[in-house]
Amino acid sequence: MSESSSSLDRRESLRKGVYLLPNLFTTGTLFAGFYGIISTMNGGYYVAAWFILISAIFDVLDGKVARLTGTTSRFGVEYDSLADLVAFGVAPGLLMYSWALKPFGKLGWLAAFLYVVCGALRLARFNVQVDTVESKRFLGLPIPASASMVASCVLLFYHLGGSGSIRKVSVLILIYVLALLMVSNVRYYSFKDPELVKRQPFGFLVLLIFVVIVVVAEPQIMIFALFGIYLLSGPASYLFRLPLLRRLRRRRGDG
C-alpha cells in the first residue's frame, strides 16, 4: 500500500468518527495531569500529587474500557500517548523540580528534563513494539507507574509532617533511577493476564480485601509501599533470572 493511500484510509477512518467512551477517559487523564501542573505552579504540591494518581486511574480505565468494549483504535492509541506524556511526564517532572530539585541547580533541572524525555522515549517505544512484545510484561518501567512513584513520595512527605518543598539527594537519585528504568530492558508485570479475571482461590480474595483495607487505613504509606515494591520487582526479577540466562547462553555457545 502506498503512503498516499494509507493516509487516505486514515482520513476516511476519522470521517467515520471516534469512540467516545475510552477517549473521554483519556481526556480525564489529560485534565487531571494538566490540573496537577496548575497546582504545582501555585505551590500546591500535595494536590498535584493526588491529581497525578487520579490521572493514573483514568489511564487504567480507558485501556480496560477500550478492550472490554472492543473500541480500540489507532486514534485512541495516539491520543492516549499524548495525554500520558502530559500527565505522567511533564506533570511529575515539573512537580519534582519545584518540590525538590530546584535547589540542586543544573543537576536538578537536568534530572527533571531527563525524566520527561525518557518518559517520551518509553511511550514511543511502547507504541512501536505494542504488537511484537509479550502482553504480560512491559519492557521498561511503565510511565504511569513511574509518575505514581513520584506522586507517592510527595504524599508520604506531607503525611509524615513535612510542608512546602524539600531538598534531599535521595529524591534527585530517585528521579535519575526512574528515568533510566523507563528506557531500560528490565521487564515489569503488566497485570494484563486474562487469568486474573477468571476464578481464583478463595484465599486470594481474602488477601485482596485485606490489602484494600490497609490501603484505605493508611493510603499515603501504602501507596508509596506498593509502588516501591513494583519499582523494585523489575530489577529483582532480572537478578533472579540472570543465572538462568547465563546458563542458556553457555549452552548455546557449547552447541
SULJOJO-V431268 format. One record per run of one state. SS is the DSSP state (H for helix, E for strand, C for the rest). FROM is the first residue (numbers start at 1). LEN is the number of residues. If there is no record, write none. Layout:
BEGIN
{{SS:FROM:LEN} {SS:FROM:LEN}}
END
This chain:
BEGIN
{{C:1:2} {H:3:13} {C:16:4} {H:20:22} {C:42:3} {H:45:25} {C:70:4} {H:74:31} {C:105:1} {H:106:24} {C:130:7} {E:137:3} {C:140:3} {H:143:17} {C:160:9} {H:169:14} {C:183:4} {E:187:3} {C:190:4} {H:194:4} {C:198:4} {H:202:16} {C:218:1} {H:219:36} {C:255:1}}
END
